């Protein structure tokens, strides 16, 4: 006889726009973009931190701690001190944009996107950040960059153009440059 698991609510976090779940060190971390919160669930323990701006993601960082994608750029986040320290400013010339979603590849390279906070104009871009270097990916502009993911070997980057309703892929070279993007699903 098959066992049927029934979902249960383990935390009524009250998120307005909860996104970016990541499992690390025995805990589930996720953000509430609009309420500017980082949440952590470890067993029965629930913790939350306020972010100074809208927050698109929080991911484990090289060397420990976390990297957070806020409206204005990449920040190192220290959960113990609750401090955010600027690592790299992103798109200061586009105050209507914010960072949205990110993923770390097997080499420790962070891939993330920006988006039009109004969710209408194609002003969003994809970037990589590795060893102190912020680099534009060369992918075309989109209104809402979303869902970056990597193949297990890190050689394919998948990304979503939410308003364009597409899932795309591109090859990732050893040096982190991207090949031409190709449509997977429309």
Protein Blocks (a to p, Z undefined) as FASTA:
>chain_A
ZZddddddfbdghpabdghiaceehiacdddfklopadddehjbccddddfbdcfbdcdd
ehiajddddfklccdddfklopacdfbdghkllmmbccfbdcddfkopacdddddfklma
ccbccdddeehiacdehiacdfbdghiacdfkopaccdddfknopacdddddfkopacdd
ddfbZZ
